[in-house]
Amino acid sequence: MNAIVIKELTKKYGDLAAVDHLSLTVKQGELFALLGVNGAGKSTTIKLLSCLIKPTGGDAALLGDSIVSNPHAVKEKINISPQETAVAANLTVFENLALIAGIYGQDSKTAKKHAQELAERFGLQESLHKKAKHLSGGMQRRLSIALALISDPQILFLDEPTLGLDVLARRELWALIKELKGHITIILTTHYMDEVEHLSDRVGIMTKGQLTAVGTVAELLTKTGASTLEDAFVVLSGGAL
Amino acid sequence: MKMFIFAKRNTKEILRDPMNLIFGLGFPLVLLVLLSVINAAIPAEAENTMFQISNLAPGLAAFGSVFMALFAGMLLSKDRTSSFLMRLFTSPMGAADFIAGYSLPMLVLTVAQSAITFLAAGAFGLPINANILAGIAITTLVSLQFIGTGLFFGSFLNDKAVGGVCGALLTNVVGWLSGVFIPIDLIGGVFKKITNLLPYYHSVEAIKAALSGHFSDIFPHLAVVMGYTVLILALAIIVFHHNMNGENV
């Protein structure tokens, strides 16, 4: 079953098309990686799909609900971990988790239970009563993803989730993301090719707002004749090797 | 329900920043003590009543509520620039949840701040009676204009710029044009006309009327304040709604 069906999705700012007639289908439980250089339209696509901005044209159905005509229903099923860690700095890990759970309509008892469970799952148990601003970068990223998961979303958007993390923290986060595969449909944006190779089921390459290639890593390598994903990406993005 | 959960979070964010407590609660008290000491040193024949407690207490209550603009603006701006607001915009929260969630803690803080200011003013001679409650109520209404100002600027400025506009600039403007620190009647002329056109002088006068029990004098001043409050809150809601609908997330 398809989780996301995008048809001719377009977002224009004046004459500039940040997302240009994008069409794509993502299956339920799939981890789909969006690759592109800065300004290619990845983040705008995520903002459109998560109902943060309205499209200029086209539409997308997330588990059957349109982002144009039924954004409220879409919001009930999705969550996002933005590029920045986006945590409440002066709240503890537990309070952050309980806050988001409450905002998504969970009663106090359920919210606290879920907060405990997710903290345990994401290795945040020992920092449960630490203020978010005192966590390391890696721990803040973990919290950010845990916050996105506490509403039990069916579709999760991860916008450059490992940006600025050291190798060990990145690997830890990869392991957590891998555990989610198959259970939740994930759209991931990143600049790290190894991350894509390690995590994604399929990859989409965006250039100037358009989707120039879609396929598995192996398919993209075959298509371009490149030996590495980075080379394939450069070719498909219109760059020179 | 969502708005109360969000308001609770906002209250914690503000109260857990020690600078907020120093400026929000401590600064008006320091001014109260300092200006009361100055007032005691002014000879009676100077006939300067500006720092008498009946004038000083309402002035400082109004001045203290200016900090709500700083708190609301900084919080909103930080939420916006840290993408925390982006996270919340993808949740099922509505515009009313956000506006009320940011405003309610400021109203509660104003009640606490004005109550502390008036009770402390009691030590310098302000009569502690039922009129204090009216004074707190009017101060809370007065604070709405500053909450609106904070939400307006917090919707598009970064936190440093909000600090400049809602902190340094606004506190100075209100300090100068409200008559708390400057004898407006003595200066008169164009300066007095300007202060009468703006809401700050009327804010102090409305609180003063409430504290002194001259309730019929409240409305003419409060009407001016509320006019400006409706305007700035409407502007804040329009800008915030524009952000929610997404071009400036």
Interface residues (C-beta under 8 A of the other chain):
Chain A: K47 S50 C51 L52 I53 K54 H72 K75 E76 I78 N79 I80 S81 P82 Q83 E84 T85 A86 V87 A88 A89 N90 L91 E95 L99 I100 G102 I103 Y104 G105 K131 L147 A148 S151
Chain B: M1 K2 I5 F6 R9 K12 E13 R16 D17 K78 S82 S83 F84 M86 R87 L88 F89 T90 S91 P92 M93 N245 G246 E247 V249
